[in-house]
Amino acid sequence: MDLNIKELDDKVGQRLREQAEAAGLSVQQFLRNELTRIASRLSPAELTNGRRPMNRLEFEAIREELRKIDAS
């Protein structure tokens, strides 16, 4: 797949060049590595999809368990 990113802020481009140079990579290889890393993780939306917020009782139960762990 080929990507073309338009209207990237100059400061962002400069920062990416600096990071690539520090890693000893071309900007293209640096971005390939970063995009591969990003794609390998679940997004925030994927992490929360189908989950409901924790209710107060569940929160307090977890808090109490942590207190017990800290006390031991």
mmCIF file of the N, C-alpha and C atoms, coordinates in Angstrom:
data_MODEL
# 
_entry.id   MODEL 
# 
loop_
_atom_site.group_PDB 
_atom_site.id 
_atom_site.type_symbol 
_atom_site.label_atom_id 
_atom_site.label_alt_id 
_atom_site.label_comp_id 
_atom_site.label_asym_id 
_atom_site.label_entity_id 
_atom_site.label_seq_id 
_atom_site.pdbx_PDB_ins_code 
_atom_site.Cartn_x 
_atom_site.Cartn_y 
_atom_site.Cartn_z 
_atom_site.occupancy 
_atom_site.B_iso_or_equiv 
_atom_site.pdbx_formal_charge 
_atom_site.auth_seq_id 
_atom_site.auth_comp_id 
_atom_site.auth_asym_id 
_atom_site.auth_atom_id 
_atom_site.pdbx_PDB_model_num 
ATOM 1   N N  . MET A 1 1  ? 0.847   -1.164 0.000  1.00 0.00 ? 1  MET A N  1 
ATOM 2   C CA . MET A 1 1  ? 0.000   0.000  0.000  1.00 0.00 ? 1  MET A CA 1 
ATOM 3   C C  . MET A 1 1  ? 0.897   1.233  0.000  1.00 0.00 ? 1  MET A C  1 
ATOM 4   N N  . ASP A 1 2  ? 0.553   2.187  -0.804 1.00 0.00 ? 2  ASP A N  1 
ATOM 5   C CA . ASP A 1 2  ? 1.253   3.466  -0.820 1.00 0.00 ? 2  ASP A CA 1 
ATOM 6   C C  . ASP A 1 2  ? 0.359   4.512  -0.170 1.00 0.00 ? 2  ASP A C  1 
ATOM 7   N N  . LEU A 1 3  ? 0.954   5.384  0.627  1.00 0.00 ? 3  LEU A N  1 
ATOM 8   C CA . LEU A 1 3  ? 0.220   6.462  1.282  1.00 0.00 ? 3  LEU A CA 1 
ATOM 9   C C  . LEU A 1 3  ? 0.804   7.794  0.868  1.00 0.00 ? 3  LEU A C  1 
ATOM 10  N N  . ASN A 1 4  ? -0.060  8.788  0.761  1.00 0.00 ? 4  ASN A N  1 
ATOM 11  C CA . ASN A 1 4  ? 0.363   10.147 0.473  1.00 0.00 ? 4  ASN A CA 1 
ATOM 12  C C  . ASN A 1 4  ? -0.321  11.044 1.491  1.00 0.00 ? 4  ASN A C  1 
ATOM 13  N N  . ILE A 1 5  ? 0.441   11.666 2.346  1.00 0.00 ? 5  ILE A N  1 
ATOM 14  C CA . ILE A 1 5  ? -0.127  12.516 3.391  1.00 0.00 ? 5  ILE A CA 1 
ATOM 15  C C  . ILE A 1 5  ? 0.046   13.965 2.967  1.00 0.00 ? 5  ILE A C  1 
ATOM 16  N N  . LYS A 1 6  ? -1.061  14.643 2.808  1.00 0.00 ? 6  LYS A N  1 
ATOM 17  C CA . LYS A 1 6  ? -1.034  16.033 2.349  1.00 0.00 ? 6  LYS A CA 1 
ATOM 18  C C  . LYS A 1 6  ? -1.225  16.978 3.514  1.00 0.00 ? 6  LYS A C  1 
ATOM 19  N N  . GLU A 1 7  ? -0.717  18.185 3.345  1.00 0.00 ? 7  GLU A N  1 
ATOM 20  C CA . GLU A 1 7  ? -0.896  19.285 4.290  1.00 0.00 ? 7  GLU A CA 1 
ATOM 21  C C  . GLU A 1 7  ? -0.369  18.966 5.692  1.00 0.00 ? 7  GLU A C  1 
ATOM 22  N N  . LEU A 1 8  ? 0.729   18.240 5.768  1.00 0.00 ? 8  LEU A N  1 
ATOM 23  C CA . LEU A 1 8  ? 1.361   17.961 7.046  1.00 0.00 ? 8  LEU A CA 1 
ATOM 24  C C  . LEU A 1 8  ? 2.079   19.228 7.504  1.00 0.00 ? 8  LEU A C  1 
ATOM 25  N N  . ASP A 1 9  ? 1.868   19.615 8.730  1.00 0.00 ? 9  ASP A N  1 
ATOM 26  C CA . ASP A 1 9  ? 2.497   20.808 9.284  1.00 0.00 ? 9  ASP A CA 1 
ATOM 27  C C  . ASP A 1 9  ? 4.018   20.680 9.166  1.00 0.00 ? 9  ASP A C  1 
ATOM 28  N N  . ASP A 1 10 ? 4.682   21.761 8.789  1.00 0.00 ? 10 ASP A N  1 
ATOM 29  C CA . ASP A 1 10 ? 6.135   21.755 8.616  1.00 0.00 ? 10 ASP A CA 1 
ATOM 30  C C  . ASP A 1 10 ? 6.868   21.328 9.884  1.00 0.00 ? 10 ASP A C  1 
ATOM 31  N N  . LYS A 1 11 ? 6.365   21.760 11.032 1.00 0.00 ? 11 LYS A N  1 
ATOM 32  C CA . LYS A 1 11 ? 7.013   21.387 12.292 1.00 0.00 ? 11 LYS A CA 1 
ATOM 33  C C  . LYS A 1 11 ? 6.901   19.894 12.553 1.00 0.00 ? 11 LYS A C  1 
ATOM 34  N N  . VAL A 1 12 ? 5.789   19.307 12.174 1.00 0.00 ? 12 VAL A N  1 
ATOM 35  C CA . VAL A 1 12 ? 5.613   17.863 12.330 1.00 0.00 ? 12 VAL A CA 1 
ATOM 36  C C  . VAL A 1 12 ? 6.585   17.129 11.408 1.00 0.00 ? 12 VAL A C  1 
ATOM 37  N N  . GLY A 1 13 ? 6.683   17.589 10.179 1.00 0.00 ? 13 GLY A N  1 
ATOM 38  C CA . GLY A 1 13 ? 7.616   16.976 9.241  1.00 0.00 ? 13 GLY A CA 1 
ATOM 39  C C  . GLY A 1 13 ? 9.053   17.059 9.729  1.00 0.00 ? 13 GLY A C  1 
ATOM 40  N N  . GLN A 1 14 ? 9.424   18.206 10.263 1.00 0.00 ? 14 GLN A N  1 
ATOM 41  C CA . GLN A 1 14 ? 10.774  18.379 10.793 1.00 0.00 ? 14 GLN A CA 1 
ATOM 42  C C  . GLN A 1 14 ? 11.019  17.439 11.961 1.00 0.00 ? 14 GLN A C  1 
ATOM 43  N N  . ARG A 1 15 ? 10.045  17.330 12.832 1.00 0.00 ? 15 ARG A N  1 
ATOM 44  C CA . ARG A 1 15 ? 10.189  16.446 13.998 1.00 0.00 ? 15 ARG A CA 1 
ATOM 45  C C  . ARG A 1 15 ? 10.337  14.989 13.562 1.00 0.00 ? 15 ARG A C  1 
ATOM 46  N N  . LEU A 1 16 ? 9.576   14.578 12.556 1.00 0.00 ? 16 LEU A N  1 
ATOM 47  C CA . LEU A 1 16 ? 9.694   13.212 12.042 1.00 0.00 ? 16 LEU A CA 1 
ATOM 48  C C  . LEU A 1 16 ? 11.073  12.969 11.429 1.00 0.00 ? 16 LEU A C  1 
ATOM 49  N N  . ARG A 1 17 ? 11.599  13.964 10.719 1.00 0.00 ? 17 ARG A N  1 
ATOM 50  C CA . ARG A 1 17 ? 12.949  13.836 10.155 1.00 0.00 ? 17 ARG A CA 1 
ATOM 51  C C  . ARG A 1 17 ? 13.978  13.683 11.267 1.00 0.00 ? 17 ARG A C  1 
ATOM 52  N N  . GLU A 1 18 ? 13.831  14.467 12.341 1.00 0.00 ? 18 GLU A N  1 
ATOM 53  C CA . GLU A 1 18 ? 14.753  14.383 13.480 1.00 0.00 ? 18 GLU A CA 1 
ATOM 54  C C  . GLU A 1 18 ? 14.688  13.005 14.142 1.00 0.00 ? 18 GLU A C  1 
ATOM 55  N N  . GLN A 1 19 ? 13.481  12.504 14.337 1.00 0.00 ? 19 GLN A N  1 
ATOM 56  C CA . GLN A 1 19 ? 13.326  11.195 14.975 1.00 0.00 ? 19 GLN A CA 1 
ATOM 57  C C  . GLN A 1 19 ? 13.899  10.084 14.096 1.00 0.00 ? 19 GLN A C  1 
ATOM 58  N N  . ALA A 1 20 ? 13.676  10.175 12.799 1.00 0.00 ? 20 ALA A N  1 
ATOM 59  C CA . ALA A 1 20 ? 14.218  9.172  11.883 1.00 0.00 ? 20 ALA A CA 1 
ATOM 60  C C  . ALA A 1 20 ? 15.745  9.202  11.897 1.00 0.00 ? 20 ALA A C  1 
ATOM 61  N N  . GLU A 1 21 ? 16.300  10.397 11.863 1.00 0.00 ? 21 GLU A N  1 
ATOM 62  C CA . GLU A 1 21 ? 17.759  10.540 11.891 1.00 0.00 ? 21 GLU A CA 1 
ATOM 63  C C  . GLU A 1 21 ? 18.338  9.962  13.182 1.00 0.00 ? 21 GLU A C  1 
ATOM 64  N N  . ALA A 1 22 ? 17.689  10.256 14.298 1.00 0.00 ? 22 ALA A N  1 
ATOM 65  C CA . ALA A 1 22 ? 18.167  9.748  15.589 1.00 0.00 ? 22 ALA A CA 1 
ATOM 66  C C  . ALA A 1 22 ? 18.130  8.223  15.629 1.00 0.00 ? 22 ALA A C  1 
ATOM 67  N N  . ALA A 1 23 ? 17.185  7.633  14.911 1.00 0.00 ? 23 ALA A N  1 
ATOM 68  C CA . ALA A 1 23 ? 17.068  6.174  14.866 1.00 0.00 ? 23 ALA A CA 1 
ATOM 69  C C  . ALA A 1 23 ? 17.949  5.562  13.777 1.00 0.00 ? 23 ALA A C  1 
ATOM 70  N N  . GLY A 1 24 ? 18.608  6.417  12.993 1.00 0.00 ? 24 GLY A N  1 
ATOM 71  C CA . GLY A 1 24 ? 19.464  5.922  11.920 1.00 0.00 ? 24 GLY A CA 1 
ATOM 72  C C  . GLY A 1 24 ? 18.671  5.353  10.748 1.00 0.00 ? 24 GLY A C  1 
ATOM 73  N N  . LEU A 1 25 ? 17.482  5.901  10.526 1.00 0.00 ? 25 LEU A N  1 
ATOM 74  C CA . LEU A 1 25 ? 16.605  5.400  9.476  1.00 0.00 ? 25 LEU A CA 1 
ATOM 75  C C  . LEU A 1 25 ? 16.216  6.519  8.523  1.00 0.00 ? 25 LEU A C  1 
ATOM 76  N N  . SER A 1 26 ? 15.774  6.124  7.338  1.00 0.00 ? 26 SER A N  1 
ATOM 77  C CA . SER A 1 26 ? 15.162  7.109  6.455  1.00 0.00 ? 26 SER A CA 1 
ATOM 78  C C  . SER A 1 26 ? 13.793  7.460  7.041  1.00 0.00 ? 26 SER A C  1 
ATOM 79  N N  . VAL A 1 27 ? 13.258  8.593  6.631  1.00 0.00 ? 27 VAL A N  1 
ATOM 80  C CA . VAL A 1 27 ? 11.929  8.979  7.117  1.00 0.00 ? 27 VAL A CA 1 
ATOM 81  C C  . VAL A 1 27 ? 10.910  7.919  6.704  1.00 0.00 ? 27 VAL A C  1 
ATOM 82  N N  . GLN A 1 28 ? 11.039  7.392  5.495  1.00 0.00 ? 28 GLN A N  1 
ATOM 83  C CA . GLN A 1 28 ? 10.096  6.380  5.027  1.00 0.00 ? 28 GLN A CA 1 
ATOM 84  C C  . GLN A 1 28 ? 10.143  5.125  5.893  1.00 0.00 ? 28 GLN A C  1 
ATOM 85  N N  . GLN A 1 29 ? 11.351  4.661  6.202  1.00 0.00 ? 29 GLN A N  1 
ATOM 86  C CA . GLN A 1 29 ? 11.464  3.456  7.033  1.00 0.00 ? 29 GLN A CA 1 
ATOM 87  C C  . GLN A 1 29 ? 10.989  3.726  8.455  1.00 0.00 ? 29 GLN A C  1 
ATOM 88  N N  . PHE A 1 30 ? 11.322  4.901  8.984  1.00 0.00 ? 30 PHE A N  1 
ATOM 89  C CA . PHE A 1 30 ? 10.868  5.268  10.313 1.00 0.00 ? 30 PHE A CA 1 
ATOM 90  C C  . PHE A 1 30 ? 9.342   5.258  10.377 1.00 0.00 ? 30 PHE A C  1 
ATOM 91  N N  . LEU A 1 31 ? 8.704   5.884  9.392  1.00 0.00 ? 31 LEU A N  1 
ATOM 92  C CA . LEU A 1 31 ? 7.238   5.923  9.370  1.00 0.00 ? 31 LEU A CA 1 
ATOM 93  C C  . LEU A 1 31 ? 6.642   4.537  9.153  1.00 0.00 ? 31 LEU A C  1 
ATOM 94  N N  . ARG A 1 32 ? 7.272   3.715  8.318  1.00 0.00 ? 32 ARG A N  1 
ATOM 95  C CA . ARG A 1 32 ? 6.803   2.332  8.142  1.00 0.00 ? 32 ARG A CA 1 
ATOM 96  C C  . ARG A 1 32 ? 6.813   1.598  9.470  1.00 0.00 ? 32 ARG A C  1 
ATOM 97  N N  . ASN A 1 33 ? 7.909   1.737  10.210 1.00 0.00 ? 33 ASN A N  1 
ATOM 98  C CA . ASN A 1 33 ? 8.020   1.083  11.523 1.00 0.00 ? 33 ASN A CA 1 
ATOM 99  C C  . ASN A 1 33 ? 6.952   1.596  12.485 1.00 0.00 ? 33 ASN A C  1 
ATOM 100 N N  . GLU A 1 34 ? 6.767   2.908  12.532 1.00 0.00 ? 34 GLU A N  1 
ATOM 101 C CA . GLU A 1 34 ? 5.782   3.497  13.443 1.00 0.00 ? 34 GLU A CA 1 
ATOM 102 C C  . GLU A 1 34 ? 4.360   3.085  13.068 1.00 0.00 ? 34 GLU A C  1 
ATOM 103 N N  . LEU A 1 35 ? 4.041   3.091  11.787 1.00 0.00 ? 35 LEU A N  1 
ATOM 104 C CA . LEU A 1 35 ? 2.704   2.695  11.365 1.00 0.00 ? 35 LEU A CA 1 
ATOM 105 C C  . LEU A 1 35 ? 2.448   1.214  11.651 1.00 0.00 ? 35 LEU A C  1 
ATOM 106 N N  . THR A 1 36 ? 3.468   0.394  11.490 1.00 0.00 ? 36 THR A N  1 
ATOM 107 C CA . THR A 1 36 ? 3.334   -1.029 11.820 1.00 0.00 ? 36 THR A CA 1 
ATOM 108 C C  . THR A 1 36 ? 3.076   -1.197 13.307 1.00 0.00 ? 36 THR A C  1 
ATOM 109 N N  . ARG A 1 37 ? 3.799   -0.444 14.129 1.00 0.00 ? 37 ARG A N  1 
ATOM 110 C CA . ARG A 1 37 ? 3.605   -0.507 15.578 1.00 0.00 ? 37 ARG A CA 1 
ATOM 111 C C  . ARG A 1 37 ? 2.199   -0.063 15.953 1.00 0.00 ? 37 ARG A C  1 
ATOM 112 N N  . ILE A 1 38 ? 1.739   1.030  15.373 1.00 0.00 ? 38 ILE A N  1 
ATOM 113 C CA . ILE A 1 38 ? 0.403   1.540  15.666 1.00 0.00 ? 38 ILE A CA 1 
ATOM 114 C C  . ILE A 1 38 ? -0.664  0.527  15.253 1.00 0.00 ? 38 ILE A C  1 
ATOM 115 N N  . ALA A 1 39 ? -0.507  -0.046 14.072 1.00 0.00 ? 39 ALA A N  1 
ATOM 116 C CA . ALA A 1 39 ? -1.512  -0.985 13.562 1.00 0.00 ? 39 ALA A CA 1 
ATOM 117 C C  . ALA A 1 39 ? -1.559  -2.279 14.361 1.00 0.00 ? 39 ALA A C  1 
ATOM 118 N N  . SER A 1 40 ? -0.485  -2.606 15.071 1.00 0.00 ? 40 SER A N  1 
ATOM 119 C CA . SER A 1 40 ? -0.455  -3.864 15.819 1.00 0.00 ? 40 SER A CA 1 
ATOM 120 C C  . SER A 1 40 ? -1.184  -3.772 17.153 1.00 0.00 ? 40 SER A C  1 
ATOM 121 N N  . ARG A 1 41 ? -1.532  -2.555 17.575 1.00 0.00 ? 41 ARG A N  1 
ATOM 122 C CA . ARG A 1 41 ? -2.206  -2.370 18.865 1.00 0.00 ? 41 ARG A CA 1 
ATOM 123 C C  . ARG A 1 41 ? -3.683  -2.074 18.642 1.00 0.00 ? 41 ARG A C  1 
ATOM 124 N N  . LEU A 1 42 ? -4.478  -2.361 19.651 1.00 0.00 ? 42 LEU A N  1 
ATOM 125 C CA . LEU A 1 42 ? -5.888  -1.997 19.593 1.00 0.00 ? 42 LEU A CA 1 
ATOM 126 C C  . LEU A 1 42 ? -6.031  -0.493 19.792 1.00 0.00 ? 42 LEU A C  1 
ATOM 127 N N  . SER A 1 43 ? -6.954  0.089  19.062 1.00 0.00 ? 43 SER A N  1 
ATOM 128 C CA . SER A 1 43 ? -7.221  1.518  19.223 1.00 0.00 ? 43 SER A CA 1 
ATOM 129 C C  . SER A 1 43 ? -8.049  1.734  20.485 1.00 0.00 ? 43 SER A C  1 
ATOM 130 N N  . PRO A 1 44 ? -8.108  2.965  20.997 1.00 0.00 ? 44 PRO A N  1 
ATOM 131 C CA . PRO A 1 44 ? -8.975  3.227  22.152 1.00 0.00 ? 44 PRO A CA 1 
ATOM 132 C C  . PRO A 1 44 ? -10.425 2.803  21.895 1.00 0.00 ? 44 PRO A C  1 
ATOM 133 N N  . ALA A 1 45 ? -10.924 3.037  20.696 1.00 0.00 ? 45 ALA A N  1 
ATOM 134 C CA . ALA A 1 45 ? -12.299 2.640  20.378 1.00 0.00 ? 45 ALA A CA 1 
ATOM 135 C C  . ALA A 1 45 ? -12.450 1.119  20.441 1.00 0.00 ? 45 ALA A C  1 
ATOM 136 N N  . GLU A 1 46 ? -11.450 0.390  19.937 1.00 0.00 ? 46 GLU A N  1 
ATOM 137 C CA . GLU A 1 46 ? -11.510 -1.068 19.997 1.00 0.00 ? 46 GLU A CA 1 
ATOM 138 C C  . GLU A 1 46 ? -11.431 -1.574 21.432 1.00 0.00 ? 46 GLU A C  1 
ATOM 139 N N  . LEU A 1 47 ? -10.635 -0.913 22.246 1.00 0.00 ? 47 LEU A N  1 
ATOM 140 C CA . LEU A 1 47 ? -10.503 -1.323 23.642 1.00 0.00 ? 47 LEU A CA 1 
ATOM 141 C C  . LEU A 1 47 ? -11.795 -1.139 24.424 1.00 0.00 ? 47 LEU A C  1 
ATOM 142 N N  . THR A 1 48 ? -12.529 -0.095 24.108 1.00 0.00 ? 48 THR A N  1 
ATOM 143 C CA . THR A 1 48 ? -13.733 0.203  24.879 1.00 0.00 ? 48 THR A CA 1 
ATOM 144 C C  . THR A 1 48 ? -15.014 -0.301 24.221 1.00 0.00 ? 48 THR A C  1 
ATOM 145 N N  . ASN A 1 49 ? -14.926 -0.796 23.015 1.00 0.00 ? 49 ASN A N  1 
ATOM 146 C CA . ASN A 1 49 ? -16.110 -1.266 22.303 1.00 0.00 ? 49 ASN A CA 1 
ATOM 147 C C  . ASN A 1 49 ? -16.782 -2.391 23.083 1.00 0.00 ? 49 ASN A C  1 
ATOM 148 N N  . GLY A 1 50 ? -18.042 -2.202 23.393 1.00 0.00 ? 50 GLY A N  1 
ATOM 149 C CA . GLY A 1 50 ? -18.791 -3.221 24.095 1.00 0.00 ? 50 GLY A CA 1 
ATOM 150 C C  . GLY A 1 50 ? -18.623 -3.206 25.599 1.00 0.00 ? 50 GLY A C  1 
ATOM 151 N N  . ARG A 1 51 ? -17.817 -2.314 26.113 1.00 0.00 ? 51 ARG A N  1 
ATOM 152 C CA . ARG A 1 51 ? -17.632 -2.238 27.562 1.00 0.00 ? 51 ARG A CA 1 
ATOM 153 C C  . ARG A 1 51 ? -18.563 -1.194 28.150 1.00 0.00 ? 51 ARG A C  1 
ATOM 154 N N  . ARG A 1 52 ? -18.994 -1.443 29.352 1.00 0.00 ? 52 ARG A N  1 
ATOM 155 C CA . ARG A 1 52 ? -19.829 -0.472 30.049 1.00 0.00 ? 52 ARG A CA 1 
ATOM 156 C C  . ARG A 1 52 ? -18.988 0.176  31.142 1.00 0.00 ? 52 ARG A C  1 
ATOM 157 N N  . PRO A 1 53 ? -19.333 1.380  31.524 1.00 0.00 ? 53 PRO A N  1 
ATOM 158 C CA . PRO A 1 53 ? -18.580 2.010  32.615 1.00 0.00 ? 53 PRO A CA 1 
ATOM 159 C C  . PRO A 1 53 ? -18.711 1.198  33.909 1.00 0.00 ? 53 PRO A C  1 
ATOM 160 N N  . MET A 1 54 ? -17.689 1.239  34.722 1.00 0.00 ? 54 MET A N  1 
ATOM 161 C CA . MET A 1 54 ? -17.688 0.558  36.012 1.00 0.00 ? 54 MET A CA 1 
ATOM 162 C C  . MET A 1 54 ? -18.641 1.296  36.953 1.00 0.00 ? 54 MET A C  1 
ATOM 163 N N  . ASN A 1 55 ? -19.449 0.536  37.685 1.00 0.00 ? 55 ASN A N  1 
ATOM 164 C CA . ASN A 1 55 ? -20.329 1.199  38.651 1.00 0.00 ? 55 ASN A CA 1 
ATOM 165 C C  . ASN A 1 55 ? -19.569 1.426  39.959 1.00 0.00 ? 55 ASN A C  1 
ATOM 166 N N  . ARG A 1 56 ? -20.177 2.173  40.848 1.00 0.00 ? 56 ARG A N  1 
ATOM 167 C CA . ARG A 1 56 ? -19.519 2.566  42.101 1.00 0.00 ? 56 ARG A CA 1 
ATOM 168 C C  . ARG A 1 56 ? -19.152 1.359  42.967 1.00 0.00 ? 56 ARG A C  1 
ATOM 169 N N  . LEU A 1 57 ? -20.028 0.360  43.042 1.00 0.00 ? 57 LEU A N  1 
ATOM 170 C CA . LEU A 1 57 ? -19.749 -0.827 43.853 1.00 0.00 ? 57 LEU A CA 1 
ATOM 171 C C  . LEU A 1 57 ? -18.542 -1.603 43.321 1.00 0.00 ? 57 LEU A C  1 
ATOM 172 N N  . GLU A 1 58 ? -18.457 -1.734 42.007 1.00 0.00 ? 58 GLU A N  1 
ATOM 173 C CA . GLU A 1 58 ? -17.305 -2.420 41.409 1.00 0.00 ? 58 GLU A CA 1 
ATOM 174 C C  . GLU A 1 58 ? -16.016 -1.649 41.699 1.00 0.00 ? 58 GLU A C  1 
ATOM 175 N N  . PHE A 1 59 ? -16.090 -0.325 41.564 1.00 0.00 ? 59 PHE A N  1 
ATOM 176 C CA . PHE A 1 59 ? -14.931 0.514  41.833 1.00 0.00 ? 59 PHE A CA 1 
ATOM 177 C C  . PHE A 1 59 ? -14.467 0.354  43.277 1.00 0.00 ? 59 PHE A C  1 
ATOM 178 N N  . GLU A 1 60 ? -15.409 0.411  44.207 1.00 0.00 ? 60 GLU A N  1 
ATOM 179 C CA . GLU A 1 60 ? -15.067 0.289  45.621 1.00 0.00 ? 60 GLU A CA 1 
ATOM 180 C C  . GLU A 1 60 ? -14.495 -1.086 45.942 1.00 0.00 ? 60 GLU A C  1 
ATOM 181 N N  . ALA A 1 61 ? -14.985 -2.129 45.300 1.00 0.00 ? 61 ALA A N  1 
ATOM 182 C CA . ALA A 1 61 ? -14.460 -3.480 45.525 1.00 0.00 ? 61 ALA A CA 1 
ATOM 183 C C  . ALA A 1 61 ? -13.004 -3.566 45.063 1.00 0.00 ? 61 ALA A C  1 
ATOM 184 N N  . ILE A 1 62 ? -12.704 -2.973 43.934 1.00 0.00 ? 62 ILE A N  1 
ATOM 185 C CA . ILE A 1 62 ? -11.323 -2.970 43.435 1.00 0.00 ? 62 ILE A CA 1 
ATOM 186 C C  . ILE A 1 62 ? -10.435 -2.141 44.366 1.00 0.00 ? 62 ILE A C  1 
ATOM 187 N N  . ARG A 1 63 ? -10.947 -0.999 44.800 1.00 0.00 ? 63 ARG A N  1 
ATOM 188 C CA . ARG A 1 63 ? -10.186 -0.143 45.713 1.00 0.00 ? 63 ARG A CA 1 
ATOM 189 C C  . ARG A 1 63 ? -9.856  -0.893 47.006 1.00 0.00 ? 63 ARG A C  1 
ATOM 190 N N  . GLU A 1 64 ? -10.819 -1.639 47.520 1.00 0.00 ? 64 GLU A N  1 
ATOM 191 C CA . GLU A 1 64 ? -10.604 -2.395 48.751 1.00 0.00 ? 64 GLU A CA 1 
ATOM 192 C C  . GLU A 1 64 ? -9.559  -3.500 48.542 1.00 0.00 ? 64 GLU A C  1 
ATOM 193 N N  . GLU A 1 65 ? -9.605  -4.164 47.406 1.00 0.00 ? 65 GLU A N  1 
ATOM 194 C CA . GLU A 1 65 ? -8.605  -5.195 47.110 1.00 0.00 ? 65 GLU A CA 1 
ATOM 195 C C  . GLU A 1 65 ? -7.208  -4.587 47.048 1.00 0.00 ? 65 GLU A C  1 
ATOM 196 N N  . LEU A 1 66 ? -7.087  -3.416 46.451 1.00 0.00 ? 66 LEU A N  1 
ATOM 197 C CA . LEU A 1 66 ? -5.782  -2.758 46.378 1.00 0.00 ? 66 LEU A CA 1 
ATOM 198 C C  . LEU A 1 66 ? -5.286  -2.342 47.757 1.00 0.00 ? 66 LEU A C  1 
ATOM 199 N N  . ARG A 1 67 ? -6.194  -1.896 48.602 1.00 0.00 ? 67 ARG A N  1 
ATOM 200 C CA . ARG A 1 67 ? -5.811  -1.559 49.977 1.00 0.00 ? 67 ARG A CA 1 
ATOM 201 C C  . ARG A 1 67 ? -5.270  -2.783 50.703 1.00 0.00 ? 67 ARG A C  1 
ATOM 202 N N  . LYS A 1 68 ? -5.912  -3.938 50.497 1.00 0.00 ? 68 LYS A N  1 
ATOM 203 C CA . LYS A 1 68 ? -5.461  -5.174 51.136 1.00 0.00 ? 68 LYS A CA 1 
ATOM 204 C C  . LYS A 1 68 ? -4.067  -5.558 50.629 1.00 0.00 ? 68 LYS A C  1 
ATOM 205 N N  . ILE A 1 69 ? -3.855  -5.397 49.350 1.00 0.00 ? 69 ILE A N  1 
ATOM 206 C CA . ILE A 1 69 ? -2.540  -5.712 48.760 1.00 0.00 ? 69 ILE A CA 1 
ATOM 207 C C  . ILE A 1 69 ? -1.484  -4.791 49.346 1.00 0.00 ? 69 ILE A C  1 
ATOM 208 N N  . ASP A 1 70 ? -1.785  -3.497 49.412 1.00 0.00 ? 70 ASP A N  1 
ATOM 209 C CA . ASP A 1 70 ? -0.834  -2.514 49.953 1.00 0.00 ? 70 ASP A CA 1 
ATOM 210 C C  . ASP A 1 70 ? -0.515  -2.792 51.425 1.00 0.00 ? 70 ASP A C  1 
ATOM 211 N N  . ALA A 1 71 ? -1.498  -3.266 52.164 1.00 0.00 ? 71 ALA A N  1 
ATOM 212 C CA . ALA A 1 71 ? -1.298  -3.507 53.599 1.00 0.00 ? 71 ALA A CA 1 
ATOM 213 C C  . ALA A 1 71 ? -0.467  -4.753 53.865 1.00 0.00 ? 71 ALA A C  1 
ATOM 214 N N  . SER A 1 72 ? -0.416  -5.656 52.924 1.00 0.00 ? 72 SER A N  1 
ATOM 215 C CA . SER A 1 72 ? 0.352   -6.901 53.167 1.00 0.00 ? 72 SER A CA 1 
ATOM 216 C C  . SER A 1 72 ? 1.813   -6.781 52.802 1.00 0.00 ? 72 SER A C  1 
# 
